[in-house]
């Protein structure tokens, strides 16, 4: 995924948190939505679900209990990318 120029990341195992220079939900949402295969397979994982609550939150999910990718945007335009097994029980099975 290509993020807005000037975006910075902090990462821990399996989680990336991106701060965008615009700090704007709609800018981050639009940037990601253009690039992500919402409703389709992503990096070999089956489409799972979306949770869209503009202008405060959006989350797209691919995968199952064994392996998931979750991409989320919060109201401040912060982007979170989570990869790994579903430890929360929110995945699709």
N, C-alpha and C positions, 0 to 999 in steps of 0.2 A: 504494500500500500504506500502511496505517496502522500505524505502529510504536508500541510502548509509550510512554506519556507519560514525558518526561524523557530519551528517547533522544537521543544526540548523533551528529553525522555529521562525518567528514572525507572529503573527496572530491578525486580527481584525475580527469583526463579518462577518462571511461568507467567509473570505479570509485567506488562509495560504500562506506564502511566505517562501520557503525552500532554504537555502544556502547550497550547497553541497561542501565538502572539495576539490573535484577535480576541481570544476569550469570549467567543460568541457561539452559542448553540447552533444557530442556523448555518454558519460558515462551516463548522466542523461536520455537521450532519450532511450538508450538500457535498462536501469534499469526499466523504466516505461513501455515501450512497451511490455516487457515480461509479465508484470502483469496485464495490462489493457485489458478489453475485447473490443478492437477496432472493430467496426462493429457489436457489439452485445449489449444487455441490460446490464446496470451497476447499481447496487444498486436499481433495480426496475425502472430505467429510460431508455427510448428508445434511441438507438444510433441516433445521429444527424449528426455530420460532423467532418471532420478533415481538418486542414490547415497545410500543411507540407512544410517548406521552409528551408531545411538544408543548411548550418550549423548555421542558425541564429534563427530559430523559429519553433516550432510545437505546435499545439493546438488541443486537442480532446474534443468534446462536446457531452453530453448526455442530454436528457430532452426536455422541452418545456417552454413556457412563464411562467408557474406557478412554475416550479422547474427545475433547471439545475445543472449540474456538468460540470465544465470546468477545464481541466488539461493542463497546458502549460509549455514549456521549452524554455528558451531564450538562446542566444549564449554563455552566461557565465555559463550555466548549472543550473541556478536558476530555481526552480520549483514553479509554482503557482497553487493552487487548490482553485477554487471558487465554492461555493455552495449557492443556493438560487434562487429566482425568476430572470428571465431574465429582467434586467433593461436597457440593451443596445440595444435590438431589433435585436441581432445577432442570436437568437435561431432558432430552427426548429419548424414549426407549421403545 
